[in-house]
Amino acid sequence: MDIDAFKEISHNEKLQELRYNGQLLGSYERNTETGSKIPGDIFELYDFWVFLSDDESMVIPTRKNPLSE
């Protein structure tokens, strides 16, 4: 699966992909536009990375590894 296909699947399907195919890389705090931070985890999934918020309401894929910053 590529990142574009991942973006098209439902929220529950994204969570299933992370549970069965994702590799947890560690905790991460995502910055918002307002300057606050959202706690969660970063997963490696296929050839991209995914931020999953602690409450599992946000699933955000990215082509750039946020842990390499």
MISE-122294 format. One record per atom (N, C-alpha, C, O): atom name; residue number from 1; x, y, z. Coordinates in pm, 1 decimal. Layout:
N
CA NUM X Y Z
...
//
This chain:
69
N 1 84.9 -117.6 0.0
CA 1 0.0 0.0 0.0
C 1 89.2 123.5 0.0
O 1 190.7 127.8 69.4
N 2 50.4 223.9 -78.4
CA 2 124.8 349.1 -77.2
C 2 47.3 454.2 2.6
O 2 -65.7 430.4 45.2
N 3 108.8 569.1 21.8
CA 3 49.9 672.2 107.0
C 3 -82.8 722.8 50.9
O 3 -174.0 753.7 127.6
N 4 -94.8 731.7 -81.5
CA 4 -219.1 779.5 -141.7
C 4 -334.0 682.5 -118.0
O 4 -446.5 725.2 -92.2
N 5 -307.4 554.5 -126.2
CA 5 -410.5 454.0 -97.9
C 5 -448.1 457.3 49.5
O 5 -565.4 441.9 83.7
N 6 -349.7 477.3 137.4
CA 6 -375.9 484.8 281.0
C 6 -468.2 601.9 313.2
O 6 -557.1 589.7 397.4
N 7 -447.5 714.9 246.8
CA 7 -530.2 832.8 270.8
C 7 -676.5 808.4 234.4
O 7 -765.6 871.9 290.8
N 8 -701.8 717.9 141.8
CA 8 -837.0 694.1 91.8
C 8 -918.5 596.0 176.0
O 8 -1040.8 591.8 162.7
N 9 -854.6 517.8 261.7
CA 9 -929.7 417.5 338.7
C 9 -993.5 483.0 462.0
O 9 -956.5 594.1 500.2
N 10 -1088.0 414.3 522.6
CA 10 -1160.2 468.4 638.1
C 10 -1069.0 477.6 760.9
O 10 -961.1 418.5 765.0
N 11 -1115.0 552.2 858.9
CA 11 -1039.4 570.0 982.8
C 11 -1013.6 435.0 1050.6
O 11 -902.0 407.3 1094.5
N 12 -1116.2 352.6 1058.8
CA 12 -1100.2 220.2 1122.0
C 12 -1002.9 132.4 1045.2
O 12 -926.1 57.4 1105.5
N 13 -1005.3 141.0 913.3
CA 13 -910.2 63.4 832.0
C 13 -767.2 113.5 854.3
O 13 -673.2 34.0 855.5
N 14 -750.7 244.4 871.8
CA 14 -617.1 299.6 900.5
C 14 -565.3 245.0 1033.7
O 14 -448.7 207.0 1044.5
N 15 -652.2 241.4 1134.9
CA 15 -611.5 187.1 1263.9
C 15 -573.0 40.2 1252.4
O 15 -476.5 -3.8 1314.8
N 16 -647.8 -35.9 1173.0
CA 16 -615.4 -177.6 1151.9
C 16 -479.7 -192.6 1083.1
O 16 -399.7 -277.6 1122.2
N 17 -453.1 -111.0 981.4
CA 17 -323.1 -115.9 912.0
C 17 -209.3 -89.8 1010.6
O 17 -107.2 -158.6 1008.1
N 18 -227.5 9.9 1097.3
CA 18 -122.4 40.0 1195.1
C 18 -102.8 -74.3 1293.1
O 18 10.6 -107.6 1327.6
N 19 -211.9 -134.9 1338.5
CA 19 -201.5 -244.4 1436.2
C 19 -130.8 -366.6 1378.4
O 19 -49.5 -429.4 1446.1
N 20 -161.8 -400.2 1253.2
CA 20 -110.3 -524.6 1196.2
C 20 14.7 -508.1 1111.1
O 20 92.0 -602.8 1096.6
N 21 36.0 -389.2 1054.2
CA 21 148.9 -372.0 962.5
C 21 244.9 -260.1 1002.3
O 21 353.2 -247.9 945.0
N 22 206.0 -179.2 1099.4
CA 22 290.1 -66.8 1138.8
C 22 396.0 -106.7 1240.0
O 22 377.6 -199.0 1319.3
N 23 507.0 -34.7 1235.1
CA 23 614.3 -54.6 1332.9
C 23 621.8 70.3 1418.6
O 23 651.5 178.7 1368.4
N 24 594.9 56.0 1548.1
CA 24 599.6 168.9 1640.5
C 24 743.9 216.5 1654.9
O 24 832.8 139.0 1690.1
N 25 765.9 344.9 1627.2
CA 25 899.6 401.0 1638.2
C 25 919.3 479.1 1767.7
O 25 1032.5 496.7 1812.6
N 26 810.3 526.0 1828.0
CA 26 823.5 597.5 1953.9
C 26 719.7 705.6 1971.5
O 26 636.1 729.5 1884.3
N 27 726.7 770.4 2086.4
CA 27 635.3 880.6 2117.7
C 27 675.2 1004.7 2040.1
O 27 791.4 1023.5 2004.1
N 28 575.2 1089.5 2015.0
CA 28 598.9 1211.8 1938.8
C 28 491.4 1312.6 1972.9
O 28 375.2 1275.9 1990.2
N 29 528.5 1439.1 1982.7
CA 29 431.5 1546.2 2003.4
C 29 423.5 1627.7 1875.6
O 29 521.9 1687.8 1832.6
N 30 305.4 1629.0 1815.2
CA 30 283.4 1699.9 1688.9
C 30 243.9 1843.8 1718.4
O 30 154.7 1869.1 1799.3
N 31 311.1 1938.3 1652.1
CA 31 277.3 2080.0 1666.6
C 31 151.6 2112.2 1587.0
O 31 132.0 2060.5 1477.0
N 32 66.1 2198.5 1643.4
CA 32 -53.1 2244.4 1572.7
C 32 -29.0 2385.7 1521.6
O 32 72.5 2447.8 1553.0
N 33 -123.7 2435.9 1442.5
CA 33 -111.5 2572.5 1390.7
C 33 -117.5 2675.6 1503.1
O 33 -63.4 2785.3 1489.0
N 34 -182.2 2642.0 1613.8
CA 34 -196.0 2735.8 1725.4
C 34 -77.7 2732.1 1821.0
O 34 -73.9 2807.5 1918.2
N 35 18.4 2645.1 1794.0
CA 35 137.6 2636.5 1878.3
C 35 129.1 2534.0 1989.2
O 35 227.4 2511.0 2059.6
N 36 13.6 2472.0 2006.5
CA 36 3.3 2367.0 2108.3
C 36 58.1 2236.0 2051.6
O 36 86.3 2225.6 1932.2
N 37 72.3 2138.5 2137.4
CA 37 126.2 2008.9 2094.7
C 37 25.6 1899.2 2124.4
O 37 -42.0 1901.1 2227.2
N 38 16.6 1803.2 2032.5
CA 38 -73.2 1689.2 2048.2
C 38 12.4 1565.2 2070.5
O 38 92.2 1529.4 1983.9
N 39 -2.7 1498.5 2185.9
CA 39 77.0 1378.9 2212.7
C 39 28.4 1259.3 2131.1
O 39 -91.0 1244.4 2105.3
N 40 122.3 1175.2 2091.5
CA 40 88.0 1055.4 2016.5
C 40 210.7 970.9 1990.3
O 40 311.1 980.3 2060.8
N 41 200.9 888.5 1887.8
CA 41 309.7 798.7 1849.5
C 41 335.2 808.9 1700.5
O 41 247.3 847.5 1623.4
N 42 456.4 773.9 1660.8
CA 42 494.7 766.6 1519.7
C 42 514.0 620.7 1483.0
O 42 581.1 545.1 1553.4
N 43 453.6 582.9 1371.0
CA 43 467.4 448.1 1316.5
C 43 531.6 455.5 1179.5
O 43 508.4 549.8 1103.9
N 44 612.5 355.4 1147.9
CA 44 658.7 336.2 1011.6
C 44 563.9 235.9 948.6
O 44 537.7 129.8 1005.3
N 45 512.3 269.9 830.6
CA 45 416.3 184.6 762.1
C 45 450.6 183.8 613.8
O 45 437.9 285.7 545.9
N 46 494.2 68.1 563.9
CA 46 537.2 54.0 424.8
C 46 649.0 154.2 396.2
O 46 755.7 144.4 456.8
N 47 627.7 250.7 305.4
CA 47 734.5 345.3 272.8
C 47 700.9 487.8 318.5
O 47 747.1 585.1 258.8
N 48 620.4 499.3 424.4
CA 48 587.4 629.3 479.7
C 48 569.0 618.2 631.0
O 48 579.2 509.0 687.0
N 49 541.9 730.6 697.1
CA 49 526.5 735.4 841.7
C 49 387.9 787.1 875.7
O 49 325.8 858.8 797.3
N 50 339.9 749.5 994.6
CA 50 205.6 788.9 1035.8
C 50 208.3 835.5 1180.6
O 50 262.3 768.0 1268.2
N 51 147.8 954.4 1204.6
CA 51 127.0 1002.8 1340.8
C 51 -10.2 955.1 1386.5
O 51 -109.5 973.8 1316.3
N 52 -15.6 893.3 1504.9
CA 52 -140.9 850.3 1567.1
C 52 -150.7 918.0 1702.4
O 52 -67.1 895.9 1790.0
N 53 -254.8 1001.8 1719.6
CA 53 -271.7 1070.5 1847.2
C 53 -304.4 969.9 1957.0
O 53 -354.5 860.9 1929.5
N 54 -275.8 1007.1 2080.9
CA 54 -299.2 917.1 2194.6
C 54 -443.8 871.6 2204.4
O 54 -470.3 758.9 2246.2
N 55 -538.3 958.3 2166.2
CA 55 -679.6 919.9 2172.6
C 55 -727.4 851.5 2044.6
O 55 -845.6 819.2 2032.0
N 56 -636.9 829.3 1950.0
CA 56 -662.2 761.0 1822.3
C 56 -762.0 833.9 1733.3
O 56 -819.3 773.2 1642.8
N 57 -783.7 962.9 1757.3
CA 57 -875.7 1038.6 1673.1
C 57 -806.0 1097.3 1550.5
O 57 -871.5 1128.3 1451.0
N 58 -673.3 1112.7 1557.0
CA 58 -596.8 1168.4 1445.1
C 58 -500.5 1063.5 1390.9
O 58 -420.1 1006.4 1464.5
N 59 -510.7 1039.7 1260.6
CA 59 -419.4 949.4 1190.3
C 59 -366.9 1029.2 1071.7
O 59 -439.1 1051.6 974.5
N 60 -241.3 1071.8 1079.6
CA 60 -186.7 1162.5 978.9
C 60 -63.2 1100.3 913.1
O 60 41.5 1088.3 976.8
N 61 -75.2 1060.8 785.9
CA 61 40.7 1004.8 715.2
C 61 131.5 1115.6 660.7
O 61 85.7 1226.1 631.6
N 62 259.7 1084.5 647.5
CA 62 356.3 1178.8 591.4
C 62 465.7 1102.3 517.4
O 62 498.9 988.9 552.2
N 63 520.6 1166.4 415.4
CA 63 632.2 1105.6 341.8
C 63 766.3 1134.3 409.0
O 63 866.4 1068.9 379.4
N 64 767.8 1232.6 499.7
CA 64 891.0 1274.3 567.5
C 64 893.9 1215.6 708.3
O 64 794.9 1224.1 781.0
N 65 1004.5 1157.2 746.4
CA 65 1019.8 1101.1 880.4
C 65 1030.7 1214.2 981.9
O 65 1131.3 1285.1 983.8
N 66 928.3 1233.0 1067.1
CA 66 933.6 1342.9 1163.3
C 66 1036.5 1322.8 1273.9
O 66 1073.0 1419.1 1341.5
N 67 1083.0 1202.6 1293.6
CA 67 1183.6 1176.0 1397.2
C 67 1324.0 1213.5 1352.9
O 67 1414.7 1220.6 1435.9
N 68 1344.0 1237.7 1224.5
CA 68 1477.3 1272.2 1174.7
C 68 1505.5 1421.4 1185.2
O 68 1614.3 1466.2 1149.1
N 69 1409.6 1498.8 1233.8
CA 69 1428.3 1644.8 1244.2
C 69 1515.3 1681.1 1361.5
O 69 1541.2 1799.2 1385.0
//
